[in-house]
Amino acid sequence: MLVSSLLAAVLPTIFLVWLIWWADRYEREPTRLLIAAFAWGALPAILLALIAELAVGFPFDGGGLGDALVQTALIAPVVEEVVKGAALLGLIRFSRAEIDGVLDGVVYGALVGAGFAMTENFLYFMSSGDTGVWLLTVILRSFVFGLNHIFFTSIFGAAVGYAVALRSKSAARGVMLLGLLLTMGAHAFHNFAVTLTDAFPPLFLVTLLMNWGGALVMALIALASLQRERNGIRAYLDSPQAAPLSPEDRRRLLAILPPPQRFIPNFPWLPPARQRDNRLYQYVAELALRRQRLSGGDEAERQRLSREIAGLQEKIEAIAIARAKEEDEIHHAA
């Protein structure tokens, strides 16, 4: 049961994490922060949530339907979304420059949710009892409702990503608070409906539609954000400041689907030329997004962005010059 439960929890999560990472195709986030977001959801967040839910829910441990609703539809959504959301607030505090917009917030929120769901599912699988119940639990939690925590926390992530671009700090706080309340509300409705499904079976279909429909909405928001990033890259490439890049580089940078070399992270054991190309595409995307953000923020923020843009421009030009030099050497050698 231990090995089966572990595999049932981990294998779907691996696929979902890879899908989330792959979807962020233009300006990918630092691997260390992606791992940190996932790890926060998988370990500290769920431990803190369990402790808090046990402490706060102790008075409602009578076993009746009312107590169950308080625990599942009130306490759990508030506690779990607060501890998961703490990771996103930590990113704003310590790695503010890495959140460029809504898509980045969705990615980090989804990864926190994926880590939380993986550990929570494992705990449920281990406590499900006989094989029939275990199999039903796996089907429901890994597949039917497998996107729940990803969907919930990505709502707050989207709000955080939108808020960081606002000039007014009070407006940014208001957007993040609204995002957190929507996150809690979606989570609470799901738990409420599931708790009452035995008494009102149609509620199962309602919550299923809400969760998958909500996940679809977040996917559409991510696609819209990707298109905005693509437009920013095109604007940079068409600008007089753009570094001299080949038509093939331009095609790869603007491709709706990433080129094959972008399907896996930029591991250190990849060929040097491939690592260099990946760095080039990353730098161009980062520069383009910082150009888009120049119109917002205060003067200090604009100065910081301008410095980062200048640094990225130098890196892009250095790679372009090095590649051109190598091509000339190969041509002369031939």
GUTOR-832597 format. One record per residue (C-alpha): residue number from 1; residue in one letter; chain; x, y, z. Coordinates in steps of 0.02 Angstrom, whole numbers, plus 50000, padded with zeros to 5 digits. Each point is the difference from the previous one (the first is absolute). Layout:
// GUTOR-832597
k r c east north up
NUM A A X Y Z
...
//
This chain:
// GUTOR-832597
k r c east north up
1 M A 50000 50000 50000
2 L A 50143 50120 50038
3 V A 50083 49982 49830
4 S A 49835 50002 49907
5 S A 49942 50155 50092
6 L A 50164 50088 49970
7 L A 49996 49962 49814
8 A A 49818 50051 49986
9 A A 50039 50167 50081
10 V A 50167 50037 49916
11 L A 49979 49943 49819
12 P A 49851 50113 49955
13 T A 50086 50143 50090
14 I A 50158 49980 49895
15 F A 49897 50017 49842
16 L A 49903 50151 50064
17 V A 50159 50088 50060
18 W A 50083 49971 49832
19 L A 49844 50067 49912
20 I A 50000 50157 50108
21 W A 50185 50028 49967
22 W A 49980 49969 49814
23 A A 49853 50119 49986
24 D A 50110 50144 50060
25 R A 50088 49991 49833
26 Y A 50074 50172 49969
27 E A 50074 50071 50160
28 R A 50028 49854 50116
29 E A 50019 50023 50186
30 P A 50161 49955 50094
31 T A 50004 49814 50038
32 R A 50046 50030 50182
33 L A 49841 50103 50028
34 L A 49890 49873 49911
35 I A 50070 49862 50110
36 A A 49978 50108 50154
37 A A 49817 50036 49957
38 F A 49963 49815 49973
39 A A 50095 49948 50156
40 W A 49907 50128 50107
41 G A 49835 49926 49948
42 A A 50058 49820 50022
43 L A 50076 50015 50174
44 P A 49989 50158 50109
45 A A 49831 50055 49936
46 I A 49913 49836 50029
47 L A 50080 49976 50171
48 L A 49947 50174 50054
49 A A 49826 49971 49931
50 L A 49980 49835 50092
51 I A 50055 50075 50165
52 A A 49889 50153 49981
53 E A 49849 49899 49944
54 L A 50017 49882 50148
55 A A 50016 50145 50122
56 V A 49860 50107 49929
57 G A 49887 49855 49956
58 F A 50011 49911 50168
59 P A 49837 50077 50067
60 F A 49909 49936 49844
61 D A 50050 49818 50015
62 G A 49828 49936 50049
63 G A 49973 49899 49842
64 G A 49838 50081 49943
65 L A 49966 50076 49830
66 G A 50009 50177 50068
67 D A 50171 49969 50078
68 A A 50061 49919 49839
69 L A 49945 50151 49899
70 V A 50089 50120 50117
71 Q A 50160 49900 49989
72 T A 50000 49968 49812
73 A A 49911 50151 49927
74 L A 50058 50136 50120
75 I A 50158 49957 50096
76 A A 50093 49898 49869
77 P A 49983 50124 49854
78 V A 50053 50149 50105
79 V A 50148 49913 50083
80 E A 50063 49910 49845
81 E A 49990 50147 49882
82 V A 50086 50115 50125
83 V A 50147 49882 50025
84 K A 50014 49965 49814
85 G A 49985 50184 49957
86 A A 50141 50041 50121
87 A A 50122 49932 49870
88 L A 49941 50129 49873
89 L A 50014 50141 50126
90 G A 50175 49938 50038
91 L A 50044 50013 49816
92 I A 49942 50181 49998
93 R A 50105 50036 50154
94 F A 50161 49914 49949
95 S A 49994 49976 49811
96 R A 49888 50141 49939
97 A A 50096 50021 49837
98 E A 49956 49823 49944
99 I A 49812 50032 49994
100 D A 49967 50091 49836
101 G A 49813 49979 49986
102 V A 49846 49891 50015
103 L A 50077 49847 49918
104 D A 50145 49994 50123
105 G A 49878 50008 50145
106 V A 49894 49861 49925
107 V A 50154 49890 49976
108 Y A 50063 50023 50178
109 G A 49826 49979 50073
110 A A 49968 49844 49898
111 L A 50164 49922 50056
112 V A 49962 50035 50183
113 G A 49830 49919 49975
114 A A 50076 49850 49910
115 G A 50121 49968 50144
116 F A 49861 50016 50128
117 A A 49885 49884 49903
118 M A 50135 49868 49980
119 T A 50033 49983 50186
120 E A 49817 50015 50048
121 N A 49954 49865 49873
122 F A 50134 49885 50068
123 L A 49931 50020 50176
124 Y A 49823 49963 49940
125 F A 50058 49849 49900
126 M A 50092 49928 50150
127 S A 49846 50016 50111
128 S A 49871 49938 49874
129 G A 49994 49819 50060
130 D A 49955 49854 49886
131 T A 50045 49990 49816
132 G A 49830 50052 49933
133 V A 49993 50158 50105
134 W A 50184 50035 49961
135 L A 49969 49988 49812
136 L A 49847 50113 50009
137 T A 50097 50127 50103
138 V A 50142 50000 49874
139 I A 49880 50025 49854
140 L A 49908 50142 50085
141 R A 50150 50093 50072
142 S A 50129 49973 49863
143 F A 49890 50012 49847
144 V A 49822 50061 50029
145 F A 50053 50140 50119
146 G A 50185 49994 49962
147 L A 50011 50184 49952
148 N A 49912 50069 50153
149 H A 50145 50070 50102
150 I A 50088 50057 49841
151 F A 49842 50094 49950
152 F A 49969 50074 50173
153 T A 50174 50069 50032
154 S A 50024 50060 49822
155 I A 49855 50121 50029
156 F A 50099 50085 50136
157 G A 50157 49987 49894
158 A A 49914 50091 49857
159 A A 49946 50137 50119
160 V A 50178 50017 50067
161 G A 50071 50006 49823
162 Y A 49876 50136 49952
163 A A 50025 50099 50160
164 V A 50189 50016 49984
165 A A 49979 50109 49844
166 L A 49885 50125 50087
167 R A 50071 50167 50051
168 S A 49886 50019 50152
169 K A 50051 49890 50146
170 S A 49825 50010 50074
171 A A 49926 49943 49834
172 A A 50126 49857 49992
173 R A 49953 49944 50176
174 G A 49817 50009 49954
175 V A 50024 49892 49845
176 M A 50098 49871 50099
177 L A 49870 49996 50137
178 L A 49862 49976 49872
179 G A 50101 49860 49919
180 L A 50023 49914 50167
181 L A 49814 50013 50038
182 L A 49956 49927 49829
183 T A 50123 49860 50031
184 M A 49924 49960 50168
185 G A 49825 50014 49927
186 A A 50035 49875 49860
187 H A 50080 49880 50123
188 A A 49858 50020 50125
189 F A 49866 49969 49869
190 H A 50087 49842 49941
191 N A 50016 49931 50177
192 F A 49822 50050 50042
193 A A 49930 49912 49846
194 V A 50105 49843 50025
195 T A 49948 49988 50182
196 L A 49815 50007 49951
197 T A 50015 49887 49847
198 D A 49931 49847 50091
199 A A 49843 50097 50045
200 F A 49988 50096 49835
201 P A 50088 49900 49862
202 P A 49981 50137 49866
203 L A 50123 50105 50100
204 F A 50138 49882 49942
205 L A 49971 50053 49820
206 V A 49990 50182 50051
207 T A 50168 49999 50087
208 L A 50076 49900 49859
209 L A 49944 50130 49874
210 M A 50061 50142 50110
211 N A 50173 49926 50025
212 W A 50031 49950 49819
213 G A 49918 50159 49938
214 G A 50106 50102 50118
215 A A 50157 49911 49942
216 L A 49950 50039 49820
217 V A 49978 50184 50043
218 M A 50173 50005 50080
219 A A 50071 49915 49845
220 L A 49920 50134 49890
221 I A 50073 50136 50112
222 A A 50171 49918 49982
223 L A 49980 49994 49810
224 A A 49953 50185 49996
225 S A 50153 50039 50105
226 L A 50109 49897 49883
227 Q A 49935 50099 49852
228 R A 50042 50161 50090
229 E A 50177 49937 50030
230 R A 50013 49951 49817
231 N A 49944 50173 49947
232 G A 50132 50075 50113
233 I A 50135 49892 49923
234 R A 49944 50049 49825
235 A A 50001 50185 50048
236 Y A 50180 49983 50061
237 L A 50057 49905 49846
238 D A 49922 50134 49889
239 S A 50079 50143 50099
240 P A 50161 50091 49951
241 Q A 50079 49940 50163
242 A A 49982 49816 49954
243 A A 50160 49899 49990
244 P A 50043 49925 49829
245 L A 49916 49830 50003
246 S A 49974 49877 49859
247 P A 49829 49967 49920
248 E A 50007 49827 50080
249 D A 50024 50077 50173
250 R A 49853 50115 49968
251 R A 49892 49854 49944
252 R A 50044 49900 50156
253 L A 49972 50147 50116
254 L A 49826 50035 49928
255 A A 49946 49818 49978
256 I A 49833 49960 50081
257 L A 50073 49832 50049
258 P A 50178 50005 50067
259 P A 50138 49922 49895
260 P A 50056 49823 50048
261 Q A 50151 50062 50099
262 R A 49882 50093 50117
263 F A 49902 49845 50052
264 I A 50120 49962 50143
265 P A 50088 50117 50124
266 N A 50169 50072 49958
267 F A 50096 49862 50088
268 P A 50189 50023 50018
269 W A 50034 49839 49904
270 L A 49918 50063 49841
271 P A 50116 50042 49854
272 P A 50077 50175 50021
273 A A 49918 50065 49841
274 R A 49829 49947 50060
275 Q A 50027 50078 50171
276 R A 50054 50161 49916
277 D A 49846 50004 49888
278 N A 49887 49970 50150
279 R A 50084 50143 50094
280 L A 49979 50113 49849
281 Y A 49813 49965 49986
282 Q A 49979 50022 50188
283 Y A 50092 50167 50000
284 V A 49896 50065 49854
285 A A 49837 49952 50087
286 E A 50056 50077 50165
287 L A 50051 50162 49913
288 A A 49835 50008 49905
289 L A 49897 49980 50159
290 R A 50100 50132 50091
291 R A 49969 50119 49855
292 Q A 49814 49969 50021
293 R A 50010 50041 50185
294 L A 50093 50164 49976
295 S A 49837 50098 49987
296 G A 49945 49946 50173
297 G A 50072 50012 50174
298 D A 50085 50147 50085
299 E A 50160 50088 49949
300 A A 50111 49882 50100
301 E A 49917 49850 49916
302 R A 50026 50074 49827
303 Q A 50183 50035 50036
304 R A 50025 49821 50058
305 L A 49915 49933 49845
306 S A 50105 50112 49888
307 R A 50160 49934 50079
308 E A 49941 49821 49977
309 I A 49953 50033 49819
310 A A 50173 50071 49965
311 G A 50083 49850 50080
312 L A 49892 49877 49902
313 Q A 50034 50095 49838
314 E A 50187 49980 50029
315 K A 49981 49813 50031
316 I A 49895 49978 49842
317 E A 50123 50097 49893
318 A A 50147 49902 50072
319 I A 49918 49834 49955
320 A A 49953 50063 49826
321 I A 50179 50058 49968
322 A A 50074 49835 50064
323 R A 49884 49899 49889
324 A A 50040 50106 49847
325 K A 50186 49979 50034
326 E A 49983 49811 50012
327 E A 49900 49994 49838
328 D A 50136 50101 49911
329 E A 50135 49882 50065
330 I A 49902 49849 49939
331 H A 49972 50082 49831
332 H A 50184 50041 49979
333 A A 50052 49825 50056
334 A A 49886 49924 49869
//
